[in-house]
Amino acid sequence: MLEFPDLPRGFEWWSGERGTAYYTRWFGTSFRMGGSLAGKHGLGGYDGEMFWDEGGDHYVAIYPILGVREGGDPEVSEYAVSRGRYSTEQAALDAVPEIINRL
């Protein structure tokens, strides 16, 4: 059973998808702009992703929100500003708070 650590600074765990040979789990800030990191990488909001494909490592990446489109959808950068690579899913989960704190 996986354990999801508490996330800092307004970040929260979101949904994900899983198959026998892959998974993706999303997380991010509940806000799209503002917050303590506003102006550092964009508006201050972030979208994060944990993912794995069979045979590979487990990855974590955090992308800044650059803008908000008409209708409220975020415009997310295609370039991660913080990332990590891990040998297990639990190690990747455990590292997410540290990766956030590096922002």
N, C-alpha and C positions, 0 to 999 in steps of 0.2 A: 504494500500500500504506500503510495507516494505521500509525502508530507509537504504542504505548500507553506513556505515561510511568510511571515507578515512582511509587507512591502512599505518602504518609507515614502515620505513627501507627497502624499496624495496619489500614489500609484495603487492600482488594484488589479487583481487577477480577473481576466475575462474568460471567454469561452475558448474552445479548442476543438480539434478533430483528431481522430486516431484510427489507424488501420493496423494490420498485422506487420506492415513493413515501413510505417511512417507515423509521425505525429506532428502536430503544430499546436501550440498553446499561445494565446495572446494575453498581453497585459498592457497597462499604460496608465496615464493620468486621467482622472475623472474630469479634469478641466482641459480645455483646448487652448487657452491662452492665460497669461498671468502666472502667478506662482513665483517661487524663489528663483527659478532658472529662466525667467522671461528675459529675452535678449541675448542669452548666451549662445543658443543654437537656433533660435526662431522665436515663436510666440510664447514659449514656456511650457507647452504641452508636449507629451511624448507618447508614441505607440511602441510597444515592445513585442518581441516574438521569440519563442523557444521552438526549435524544430530539430528533427532527426529523420534521416532516411536509412533504411536497413543497410548495415555494413559500414556506416559512417559514424562520425562523432556527433555529439549533441551540441547545438549552437544556441547562443542567446545574442540577440541584437536589439538595440534601441534606436529608434528613428525620431528626429524632431518633427513637430508639426510646424509647417512653414506658413500656413494660412488656413482660412476657413472658406470653403466654397459656398456659393449660393445654395441654400437649402440646408446648410449646417454641417455638411461632410468635411472632414479635415483634408487638407492637402499635406501629405506626408512626404518627407525627403526620401529619395531612393538610397541615400548613403547613411549608414549607421554611424552614430557618434560615440557609441560604447558597445563593446561586444566581448564575447568569451567563447571558448571551445572546451568541451568536457567529455569524459569517457563514459559517464552514465547520466541517465535522466535525473536522478536525485541530486547528483553533483551540480548539474545545470540549474535545477530549481534552487538549490541552496546558495548558488552564486548570484542569483538575480538581485538581491538587495545590495550586494557589494558593487555590482555593475552599475546599478542606479546611483549609488553613492559616489561613483567616479565621475558623474556628470558635472 
